[in-house]
Amino acid sequence: MVNPGEECDDGNADNLDGCDNGCRIEANFRCESVPRSDVKPVDGVAPSLISQCTCPGILSPVLGCLVA
């Protein structure tokens, strides 16, 4: 779940996946909050969210998201 001070939270501390280890959106990525698929929804409780990031350009495993 994205907390105050975080731009994104994808549930890990990996870089080059759109959301870096400091919970900042990496260059050229687009991230959105989506409901977590591993948490069962409960009526009356706010859904647990996670960031899903995509690269609209070319994804390099070394350089990250490159604009085409």
C-alpha positions as CSV (number, residue, x, y, z in Angstrom):
1,M,0.0,0.0,0.0
2,V,1.4,3.4,-0.9
3,N,2.1,5.3,2.3
4,P,2.6,9.1,2.8
5,G,5.9,10.1,1.3
6,E,5.9,7.2,-1.2
7,E,5.3,7.7,-4.9
8,C,4.7,4.0,-5.4
9,D,5.0,0.6,-3.5
10,D,5.3,-2.6,-5.5
11,G,6.1,-4.8,-2.5
12,N,9.8,-5.3,-3.1
13,A,13.1,-3.4,-2.9
14,D,14.2,-4.1,-6.5
15,N,15.3,-1.3,-8.8
16,L,14.7,-1.1,-12.6
17,D,11.1,-2.5,-12.2
18,G,9.3,0.9,-12.2
19,C,9.3,1.5,-8.4
20,D,12.7,1.8,-6.9
21,N,13.9,0.7,-3.4
22,G,13.1,4.2,-2.1
23,C,9.5,3.9,-3.3
24,R,9.9,6.5,-6.1
25,I,8.7,6.1,-9.6
26,E,11.7,5.4,-11.9
27,A,12.4,7.4,-15.0
28,N,9.9,7.0,-17.9
29,F,7.8,4.4,-16.1
30,R,4.1,4.8,-15.5
31,C,2.6,3.4,-12.3
32,E,-0.9,3.0,-11.0
33,S,-2.4,1.6,-7.7
34,V,-4.3,-1.6,-8.2
35,P,-5.9,-4.0,-5.7
36,R,-3.6,-6.7,-4.5
37,S,-4.4,-10.1,-5.9
38,D,-3.0,-11.9,-2.9
39,V,-5.3,-10.2,-0.3
40,K,-9.0,-11.2,-0.1
41,P,-11.3,-8.2,-0.1
42,V,-13.4,-7.7,3.0
43,D,-16.7,-5.7,3.1
44,G,-16.3,-2.3,4.8
45,V,-12.5,-2.4,4.7
46,A,-10.5,-0.3,2.3
47,P,-8.8,-2.5,-0.3
48,S,-5.1,-3.2,0.0
49,L,-3.3,-1.6,-3.0
50,I,0.0,-2.2,-4.7
51,S,1.7,-0.3,-7.5
52,Q,1.7,-1.8,-10.9
53,C,4.3,-0.1,-13.2
54,T,4.7,-0.4,-16.9
55,C,7.3,0.8,-19.4
56,P,5.7,2.5,-22.4
57,G,9.0,2.4,-24.3
58,I,11.8,-0.2,-24.4
59,L,12.6,-2.0,-21.2
60,S,16.4,-2.7,-20.7
61,P,17.4,-5.0,-17.8
62,V,20.4,-2.7,-17.3
63,L,19.2,0.8,-18.0
64,G,15.5,0.6,-17.1
65,C,12.8,2.1,-19.2
66,L,14.0,3.8,-22.4
67,V,11.8,6.2,-24.4
68,A,11.4,5.0,-27.9
